[in-house]
Amino acid sequence: MKRVLLVLVALLIVCAGGLYFFAQRILGSDLVRSQLEQQLSARLGQPVRIGSVRARIYPGIAIDLGEVSIGQPEALHAARIRAFTGIRALFADQIDVRSIEVVNARPGGAPATFDLSASVLGDRLDVKALTIRGPITKIEATGVMTSVARLEGQFEARSDLLDLNELIAIAGAMAPPQTTRARNAAPIPMHLSVKLASARVRFGTDEFKNMVTTIDAKPGHVVLDDLNAELFSGSFWGRLEANTAGASPVVRLTGQISKIDVVDLLKRTGSAGGVTGRLSGELSLSAQGTDGSQLVRSARGFIAATLGPGTLPHLDIVRTVVLAFGKPAPGAPQGSGTAFDSIRGTFTLASSTLTSENLRLRSRDLDSDGRVTLGVDTGAVDARADLSLSPELTAQAGTDLRRYAQENGRIILPATVSGTLDRPSVFIDVAAAAKRAITNEMKRRATDFIGGLFKKKKGGG
């Protein structure tokens, strides 16, 4: 019995060796490599080059393709592609591929590599596992390529840590613009859809949480639709579009922000301590660049925002007003003007500067309407506004000022704010207030005079 077993083992070894030798001669030949290049080039519609071909019989009959490049210029390079086939491939004219494994593939220009395991059914690719790795980003995905030739498919993916700049670069490299291809090459009607969820998202030096989006990638154009993320203790919902046809992507962000902690937001821009409260509103911004700092510097657009309730810790408007026009009365509020119910305005953003022509502040002690410019990265502020004092503060002003400068029972004072958010200075334009008081008094007297004339005419008649 032992001799029989030894003979069987020896026969198996010989058969395996013969099968490997035969497979290597057939599947590993230069002829097969040339045929594969031709077949793949015809199927993909762009040139395919294979550096080496090697046959394997374990764990199944397969062909290892080494240093495979696709496209001219190169759109994809893979260190190894293993195509599993059957024993019929040893005797057939064409190789029937059942499944493939891709190792260390790199899309052209992308800061990432990927590994792939998938089964093949004609032009369809059922992806069992896809792992994309960048310097920061790692994405795990499954899905289906409904057409390999047309590069169409749908995937579901997740990531523990995702860098948004890397994601745009990866998507752009996988969906290159048609202008980068050879003029005589057939266009790629590529269309990939990816549902992506990430626990952490990094954008420049900022980090957000729990991002969910659907990525739609076409040649030269990538969209992150239904984009939800937690940021600065608040949330964002909207849409991010990236045009990747140029040397650097052009990005457009539209959507809504809700309950953003402005203290946390200002810390990220380097100007902290000037204002507190929660920020909500709508935005539409565009920018161009390959990293977070470039995108921030080039950003432009508009933001319709509401902030409050909150405080202006370093901007004591109330006390400045009271000291300018009289001494504080007993029990008068001391510095309560730093608290506000709301600040509203529509801001334009350009050259790292926010500008609003309709800034409105509402608080217990005063209301303010005016214009402001604010340096995003420096915190520099330049504001001009009319302050409408509350009845309580109006009562503390001098009798003549109350009589002449008030409108509807409230004194209106021109004011300017300069400096920075954390070191602002307030200036009450007393001369302008006095001029307004004189103008109001002249209007009042003219009205009284005209009214008196009409009364005399009526009496005389």
C-alpha positions as CSV (number, residue, x, y, z in Angstrom):
1,M,0.0,0.0,0.0
2,K,2.8,2.4,0.8
3,R,4.4,1.7,-2.6
4,V,1.1,2.5,-4.3
5,L,0.8,5.8,-2.4
6,L,4.3,6.7,-3.3
7,V,3.7,6.0,-6.9
8,L,0.5,8.1,-6.9
9,V,2.3,11.0,-5.3
10,A,5.1,10.7,-7.8
11,L,2.6,10.7,-10.7
12,L,0.8,13.7,-9.3
13,I,4.1,15.6,-9.0
14,V,5.1,14.7,-12.5
15,C,1.6,15.6,-13.9
16,A,1.7,18.9,-12.0
17,G,5.2,19.6,-13.3
18,G,4.1,18.7,-16.8
19,L,1.0,20.8,-16.6
20,Y,3.0,23.8,-15.3
21,F,5.6,23.3,-18.0
22,F,2.8,23.1,-20.6
23,A,0.9,26.1,-19.2
24,Q,4.1,28.1,-19.1
25,R,4.9,27.3,-22.7
26,I,1.4,28.1,-23.8
27,L,0.1,30.9,-21.5
28,G,3.5,32.4,-20.7
29,S,4.6,32.8,-24.3
30,D,5.3,36.1,-26.1
31,L,2.6,35.1,-28.5
32,V,0.0,35.1,-25.7
33,R,1.4,38.4,-24.4
34,S,1.0,40.0,-27.9
35,Q,-2.5,38.5,-28.3
36,L,-3.6,39.8,-24.9
37,E,-2.3,43.3,-25.7
38,Q,-4.3,43.3,-29.0
39,Q,-7.5,41.9,-27.3
40,L,-7.3,44.3,-24.4
41,S,-6.5,47.3,-26.6
42,A,-9.5,46.5,-28.9
43,R,-11.8,46.1,-25.9
44,L,-10.7,49.2,-24.0
45,G,-10.3,51.4,-27.1
46,Q,-6.8,52.6,-26.1
47,P,-3.3,51.0,-26.2
48,V,-2.4,48.4,-23.6
49,R,1.2,47.3,-23.0
50,I,2.2,44.2,-21.0
51,G,5.7,43.9,-19.6
52,S,5.7,40.2,-18.9
53,V,3.5,37.1,-18.9
54,R,3.8,34.2,-16.4
55,A,1.6,31.1,-16.0
56,R,0.4,29.7,-12.7
57,I,-1.5,26.5,-11.9
58,Y,-2.1,27.1,-8.1
59,P,-4.6,28.0,-6.6
60,G,-6.0,27.8,-10.2
61,I,-4.8,28.1,-13.7
62,A,-4.0,31.8,-14.1
63,I,-1.9,34.3,-16.0
64,D,0.2,36.9,-14.2
65,L,0.6,40.0,-16.2
66,G,3.5,42.2,-15.0
67,E,3.9,46.0,-15.4
68,V,0.7,46.6,-17.3
69,S,0.1,50.1,-18.6
70,I,-3.1,51.4,-20.3
71,G,-3.5,54.6,-22.4
72,Q,-1.3,57.0,-24.3
73,P,-0.4,59.0,-22.3
74,E,-0.5,56.5,-19.6
75,A,-3.8,56.6,-17.7
76,L,-3.2,53.5,-15.5
77,H,-0.2,51.4,-14.5
78,A,-0.5,48.1,-12.6
79,A,2.4,46.2,-11.0
80,R,0.5,42.9,-11.5
81,I,-2.8,41.7,-12.9
82,R,-3.6,38.1,-12.3
83,A,-6.3,36.6,-14.6
84,F,-7.8,33.3,-13.6
85,T,-8.9,31.0,-16.4
86,G,-9.7,27.4,-16.9
87,I,-7.8,24.4,-18.4
88,R,-9.5,25.0,-21.7
89,A,-7.3,28.1,-22.1
90,L,-4.4,25.7,-22.7
91,F,-6.0,24.5,-25.9
92,A,-8.3,27.4,-27.1
93,D,-7.5,30.3,-29.4
94,Q,-8.8,32.9,-27.0
95,I,-8.3,33.1,-23.2
96,D,-11.6,32.9,-21.2
97,V,-11.0,35.0,-18.1
98,R,-13.1,34.1,-15.1
99,S,-11.8,36.5,-12.5
100,I,-8.9,38.9,-12.0
101,E,-6.8,40.3,-9.2
102,V,-5.0,43.7,-9.6
103,V,-2.1,44.6,-7.3
104,N,-0.6,48.0,-6.8
105,A,-2.3,49.8,-9.7
106,R,-1.9,53.6,-10.0
107,P,-4.2,55.9,-12.1
108,G,-2.2,58.4,-14.1
109,G,-1.4,61.4,-12.0
110,A,-3.3,60.2,-8.9
111,P,-1.6,60.3,-5.5
112,A,-3.0,56.8,-4.8
113,T,-2.7,53.1,-5.6
114,F,-5.4,50.4,-5.6
115,D,-5.9,46.6,-5.3
116,L,-8.8,44.8,-6.9
117,S,-10.4,41.4,-6.7
118,A,-13.3,40.8,-9.2
119,S,-15.1,38.1,-11.2
120,V,-15.5,38.5,-15.0
121,L,-18.6,37.9,-17.1
122,G,-18.1,39.2,-20.6
123,D,-17.9,43.0,-20.3
124,R,-19.1,42.9,-16.7
125,L,-16.9,43.1,-13.7
126,D,-18.3,42.1,-10.3
127,V,-16.0,43.7,-7.8
128,K,-15.7,41.7,-4.6
129,A,-13.1,44.0,-3.0
130,L,-11.5,47.3,-4.0
131,T,-9.0,49.0,-1.8
132,I,-7.7,52.5,-2.7
133,R,-4.8,53.9,-0.7
134,G,-3.4,57.4,-0.8
135,P,-0.8,59.2,1.5
136,I,-3.7,59.8,3.9
137,T,-6.8,58.3,2.4
138,K,-7.9,54.6,2.5
139,I,-11.1,53.6,0.9
140,E,-12.7,50.1,0.9
141,A,-15.4,49.5,-1.8
142,T,-17.5,46.8,-3.5
143,G,-19.7,47.1,-6.6
144,V,-20.0,46.3,-10.2
145,M,-18.6,47.6,-13.5
146,T,-21.6,47.1,-15.8
147,S,-19.3,47.8,-18.7
148,V,-15.5,47.6,-18.6
149,A,-15.2,49.0,-22.2
150,R,-17.3,52.1,-21.4
151,L,-16.0,52.3,-17.8
152,E,-19.5,52.4,-16.3
153,G,-20.4,51.2,-12.9
154,Q,-21.8,51.7,-9.4
155,F,-20.0,51.2,-6.1
156,E,-20.5,51.6,-2.3
157,A,-17.5,52.6,-0.3
158,R,-16.4,53.6,3.2
159,S,-13.4,55.2,4.7
160,D,-12.2,55.8,8.3
161,L,-10.1,58.8,7.2
162,L,-10.4,60.6,3.9
163,D,-8.5,63.6,2.6
164,L,-10.8,65.7,0.4
165,N,-8.0,67.0,-1.8
166,E,-6.8,63.5,-2.5
167,L,-10.3,62.3,-3.2
168,I,-10.7,65.0,-5.9
169,A,-7.3,64.1,-7.4
170,I,-8.1,60.4,-7.4
171,A,-11.5,60.9,-9.0
172,G,-10.0,63.3,-11.5
173,A,-7.3,60.8,-12.5
174,M,-9.9,58.0,-12.9
175,A,-12.0,60.3,-15.0
176,P,-9.4,62.2,-17.1
177,P,-10.6,64.9,-19.6
178,Q,-10.8,63.9,-23.2
179,T,-8.3,66.6,-24.1
180,T,-5.5,64.6,-22.4
181,R,-6.0,61.7,-24.8
182,A,-4.5,61.3,-28.3
183,R,-6.5,63.1,-30.9
184,N,-7.2,60.0,-32.9
185,A,-8.2,57.9,-29.8
186,A,-11.8,57.1,-29.3
187,P,-13.5,59.1,-26.5
188,I,-14.2,57.3,-23.3
189,P,-17.9,57.5,-22.3
190,M,-17.0,57.0,-18.6
191,H,-19.6,57.2,-15.9
192,L,-18.9,56.0,-12.3
193,S,-21.3,56.5,-9.3
194,V,-20.0,55.9,-5.8
195,K,-22.0,56.1,-2.5
196,L,-19.3,57.0,0.0
197,A,-19.4,57.3,3.8
198,S,-16.4,58.5,5.9
199,A,-16.1,58.8,9.7
200,R,-13.4,61.5,9.4
201,V,-12.7,63.9,6.5
202,R,-9.6,66.1,6.3
203,F,-9.5,69.3,4.2
204,G,-6.2,71.1,4.5
205,T,-5.6,71.5,8.2
206,D,-9.3,71.1,9.1
207,E,-11.0,67.9,10.0
208,F,-14.8,67.1,9.8
209,K,-16.9,64.1,10.8
210,N,-19.4,61.7,9.4
211,M,-19.4,62.7,5.8
212,V,-22.0,61.0,3.5
213,T,-22.2,61.7,-0.3
214,T,-22.7,60.3,-3.7
215,I,-19.8,60.8,-6.1
216,D,-20.6,61.1,-9.8
217,A,-17.5,60.9,-12.0
218,K,-17.3,61.7,-15.7
219,P,-14.4,62.7,-17.9
220,G,-13.0,66.0,-16.5
221,H,-16.0,66.5,-14.1
222,V,-16.5,65.1,-10.6
223,V,-19.6,65.9,-8.4
224,L,-20.1,65.1,-4.7
225,D,-23.9,65.3,-4.5
226,D,-26.1,65.2,-1.3
227,L,-23.0,66.0,0.6
228,N,-23.6,65.9,4.4
229,A,-20.9,66.5,7.0
230,E,-20.4,67.6,10.6
231,L,-18.0,70.6,10.9
232,F,-17.1,73.2,13.6
233,S,-19.7,71.7,15.9
234,G,-22.4,72.3,13.3
235,S,-23.3,70.8,9.9
236,F,-23.2,71.3,6.2
237,W,-25.5,70.0,3.5
238,G,-25.0,70.7,-0.2
239,R,-23.0,69.9,-3.3
240,L,-19.3,70.0,-4.4
241,E,-18.4,70.2,-8.1
242,A,-14.9,69.9,-9.4
243,N,-13.8,70.6,-13.0
244,T,-10.6,68.6,-13.4
245,A,-9.9,69.4,-17.1
246,G,-7.3,72.0,-16.3
247,A,-3.9,71.9,-14.6
248,S,-5.5,72.4,-11.2
249,P,-9.2,71.6,-10.4
250,V,-11.8,74.4,-10.2
251,V,-14.1,73.7,-7.3
252,R,-17.6,75.0,-6.7
253,L,-19.3,74.6,-3.3
254,T,-23.0,75.3,-2.7
255,G,-25.3,74.5,0.2
256,Q,-26.4,75.4,3.7
257,I,-24.6,75.6,7.0
258,S,-26.3,75.2,10.3
259,K,-25.3,76.1,13.8
260,I,-21.6,76.5,13.1
261,D,-19.6,77.5,16.2
262,V,-18.0,80.7,15.0
263,V,-15.4,80.6,17.8
264,D,-14.1,77.3,16.4
265,L,-14.3,78.6,12.9
266,L,-12.3,81.7,13.6
267,K,-9.6,79.7,15.4
268,R,-9.0,77.8,12.2
269,T,-8.5,81.1,10.3
270,G,-6.1,82.5,13.0
271,S,-8.4,85.3,14.2
272,A,-9.9,84.1,17.5
273,G,-11.7,85.8,20.4
274,G,-13.6,88.5,18.6
275,V,-17.1,87.1,18.4
276,T,-19.1,84.2,19.8
277,G,-22.4,82.5,18.6
278,R,-23.8,80.0,16.2
279,L,-23.7,80.7,12.4
280,S,-26.3,79.5,9.9
281,G,-27.0,80.4,6.3
282,E,-26.5,79.7,2.6
283,L,-23.3,79.9,0.6
284,S,-22.1,79.6,-3.0
285,L,-18.3,79.6,-3.4
286,S,-15.8,78.8,-6.1
287,A,-12.1,78.3,-5.9
288,Q,-9.1,76.8,-7.8
289,G,-6.1,74.9,-6.5
290,T,-4.6,71.6,-5.6
291,D,-4.5,71.9,-1.8
292,G,-6.5,73.5,1.0
293,S,-4.5,76.6,1.3
294,Q,-4.7,77.4,-2.4
295,L,-8.5,76.8,-2.4
296,V,-9.0,79.1,0.6
297,R,-6.9,81.9,-0.8
298,S,-8.6,81.8,-4.2
299,A,-12.2,81.4,-2.9
300,R,-14.8,83.8,-4.0
301,G,-18.6,84.0,-3.9
302,F,-21.3,84.9,-1.5
303,I,-22.6,83.9,2.0
304,A,-26.0,84.9,3.3
305,A,-25.5,84.4,7.1
306,T,-27.2,84.8,10.4
307,L,-25.2,84.8,13.6
308,G,-26.6,84.7,17.2
309,P,-27.3,85.0,19.9
310,G,-23.8,85.8,20.8
311,T,-21.3,88.4,22.2
312,L,-18.6,90.8,20.9
313,P,-16.3,90.5,23.9
314,H,-13.9,93.3,22.9
315,L,-16.4,95.7,21.4
316,D,-18.0,97.7,24.2
317,I,-20.3,99.9,22.1
318,V,-22.7,100.8,24.9
319,R,-20.2,102.3,27.3
320,T,-18.5,104.2,24.4
321,V,-21.9,105.8,23.5
322,V,-22.7,106.6,27.1
323,L,-19.3,108.2,27.8
324,A,-19.5,110.2,24.6
325,F,-22.8,111.9,25.4
326,G,-23.2,111.9,29.2
327,K,-22.4,110.1,32.4
328,P,-23.9,106.7,33.1
329,A,-27.0,107.0,35.2
330,P,-27.3,104.9,38.4
331,G,-28.2,101.3,37.5
332,A,-27.5,101.8,33.8
333,P,-26.1,98.8,31.9
334,Q,-22.4,98.5,32.0
335,G,-21.0,97.1,28.8
336,S,-24.1,95.1,28.0
337,G,-23.8,96.2,24.4
338,T,-21.4,93.4,23.7
339,A,-24.3,91.0,23.8
340,F,-26.5,90.7,20.7
341,D,-29.6,88.8,19.6
342,S,-28.5,88.5,16.0
343,I,-26.2,89.7,13.3
344,R,-27.4,89.3,9.7
345,G,-26.0,90.2,6.3
346,T,-25.1,89.1,2.8
347,F,-21.4,88.8,2.4
348,T,-19.3,88.7,-0.8
349,L,-15.9,86.9,-0.6
350,A,-12.9,87.8,-2.7
351,S,-9.2,88.0,-2.1
352,S,-9.6,86.6,1.4
353,T,-11.9,89.5,2.4
354,L,-15.6,89.4,3.4
355,T,-17.7,92.5,2.5
356,S,-21.3,93.3,3.4
357,E,-23.3,96.4,2.5
358,N,-26.3,95.4,4.6
359,L,-25.0,94.3,8.0
360,R,-27.7,94.5,10.7
361,L,-27.1,94.0,14.4
362,R,-30.0,93.7,16.9
363,S,-29.5,93.8,20.6
364,R,-31.2,94.9,23.8
365,D,-29.4,98.3,24.0
366,L,-29.0,99.3,20.4
367,D,-29.5,98.3,16.8
368,S,-27.0,98.9,14.0
369,D,-27.3,99.1,10.2
370,G,-24.3,99.6,8.0
371,R,-21.4,98.1,6.0
372,V,-18.3,96.1,7.0
373,T,-15.2,94.5,5.5
374,L,-13.5,91.7,7.3
375,G,-10.1,90.0,6.6
376,V,-10.6,86.3,6.7
377,D,-7.0,85.4,7.6
378,T,-6.1,88.6,9.5
379,G,-9.3,89.4,11.3
380,A,-8.9,93.1,10.3
381,V,-12.3,94.9,10.5
382,D,-13.5,98.2,9.0
383,A,-17.2,99.0,9.7
384,R,-19.4,102.1,9.3
385,A,-22.9,102.0,10.7
386,D,-25.7,104.1,12.2
387,L,-26.4,103.1,15.9
388,S,-30.0,103.3,17.0
389,L,-30.0,103.6,20.8
390,S,-32.6,101.9,22.9
391,P,-35.1,104.2,24.9
392,E,-33.0,103.4,28.0
393,L,-29.8,104.7,26.5
394,T,-31.6,107.6,24.8
395,A,-32.7,108.8,28.2
396,Q,-29.1,109.0,29.4
397,A,-28.1,111.5,26.6
398,G,-28.3,115.2,27.0
399,T,-31.6,117.0,26.7
400,D,-30.7,118.8,23.5
401,L,-29.3,115.7,21.8
402,R,-32.5,113.8,22.7
403,R,-34.6,116.5,21.3
404,Y,-32.7,117.1,18.1
405,A,-30.9,113.8,17.2
406,Q,-33.7,111.3,17.9
407,E,-35.9,109.7,15.4
408,N,-39.0,107.8,16.5
409,G,-37.9,108.3,20.1
410,R,-34.5,106.8,19.6
411,I,-31.2,108.6,19.0
412,I,-29.3,107.7,15.8
413,L,-25.5,108.0,16.0
414,P,-22.9,107.4,13.2
415,A,-20.1,105.1,14.3
416,T,-17.0,103.4,12.9
417,V,-15.2,100.3,14.0
418,S,-11.6,99.6,13.1
419,G,-8.7,97.4,14.1
420,T,-9.1,93.6,14.4
421,L,-11.8,91.4,15.8
422,D,-9.8,90.7,19.0
423,R,-8.6,94.4,19.3
424,P,-11.3,96.6,17.9
425,S,-11.8,100.4,18.5
426,V,-15.1,102.2,18.3
427,F,-15.4,105.9,17.3
428,I,-18.7,107.8,17.7
429,D,-18.9,110.7,15.2
430,V,-20.2,113.4,17.5
431,A,-19.8,116.1,14.8
432,A,-22.0,114.1,12.4
433,A,-24.5,113.5,15.2
434,A,-24.6,117.2,15.9
435,K,-25.1,118.0,12.2
436,R,-27.9,115.6,12.0
437,A,-29.4,117.2,15.1
438,I,-29.3,120.6,13.6
439,T,-30.9,119.3,10.3
440,N,-33.6,117.6,12.3
441,E,-34.3,120.8,14.3
442,M,-34.5,122.9,11.1
443,K,-36.9,120.4,9.6
444,R,-39.0,120.5,12.8
445,R,-39.2,124.3,12.9
446,A,-40.0,124.5,9.1
447,T,-42.8,122.1,9.7
448,D,-44.1,124.0,12.7
449,F,-43.9,127.3,10.7
450,I,-45.8,125.9,7.7
451,G,-48.3,124.4,10.0
452,G,-48.8,127.7,11.7
453,L,-49.4,129.5,8.4
454,F,-52.1,127.1,7.4
455,K,-53.8,127.6,10.8
456,K,-53.7,131.4,10.3
457,K,-55.2,131.1,6.8
458,K,-57.9,128.9,8.1
459,G,-58.7,131.2,11.0
460,G,-58.7,134.3,8.8
461,G,-61.1,132.8,6.3
